[in-house]
Amino acid sequence: MSENMSYTNVHRAFLQACSNHGTLSTSQAFNMYVAICAQHDDSHSIPSEADLASVIEAINERIYRFDQKIALVHYDPTDMDFYVFVSLQESPIDLQQNVFTAPELHFFRVLLRELALSEDHTLALIACLNLTNDTASEGMKPLAKTRAEQLLQEWEQLGYFLTLDDKCYLGPKAVVEFEKYITRNYADVVTRCCLCNVTIFYGVKCASCPQILHKDCMKKYLRRLTNCPACKTLWSVPL
């Protein structure tokens, strides 16, 4: 089958949906895929999750040349899996220059910085809004807190941040899209999961040592072994 034959309107429509939403839970993504197939797929076959995985693989082969990707990520704060449409460029913040004003982008950078530097990568929601004081520049007023609240809602819908129990977290999109950015700019505070060697922002901590691991990685590890991979003591923290 030729490339043009294998890349259909189903692929195009699903890519457009991922681009528009930014972040989708796996259930949302599958429901959207089913709806797209009903509209564009003339084969009338019953869509499956394996079909969706194949569609995403084909899309990624196409968009990789544009430094883009649909990534599957397990997000520890909600213990959910998400499909995230991400830019693989070194500084993806710059891509938003035509969407947000300079003070708004500065607020984004400051919020990203403070979340990266905080010990558990969370901030009280009120502390996030107070960061608007850092957006003032010469001849320019600081970003209004009401606008900051609107921005947080917009960015949360896209998956950049998450508000949970009056705290702000890096969202599933930020965890993937800004991993290189945070690693490059805040290397001193970056921790890697010793099981997958990927930067870890949220996870589960061993009861006997400081080691933090991705919850999903630890679940897979405990299917084979029962000790902490770092200190070798019996793992006792519920997952």
C-alpha angles and dihedrals in degrees: 000000000000123000091249091051093048095047105069142173087270089064092045094048093047092049090051091050092050091047092050096047099037093201131035130176112238090252092050090048093050093047089050090049091052091051091048092049090051089055102039110019113088094184091080090214118152109258117235135191088250088057090052091051089052091049091051091048090053091047092051091052088057101043100039089087088061092052092252134124143173102228129192110221134177108221112207101199090065097021089231136128120237138186107224127192104216142178114229094202119122095246109026091169088076090063089070095059092105092049105044134037123250093258090048092051089047089053088052091052093047092049091048090049095049093047090049092050099043114100096243096024092248133111132194108256092239089053089054092054091048088059087078086083087071092058096072116108135175108305093359130100121232118263111275115250091231089058090046089055090051091049092050089054092048093047091046090054088053091049099248094119139011129210114206127163092350091307130111122223135182103264127231092264093051092046090059104029098044100038092105092042093052093042091052097045102034103028093147093066100038117112126191126212106246091217101053100014090228122133110270124210100161128021146111124302125219114245092223104041140020094260115131120195137179107267092227091050091050093049090055091044093053091056086073106023137026104206132085107266090225108042097017094226118136110282109242106164113109115239 
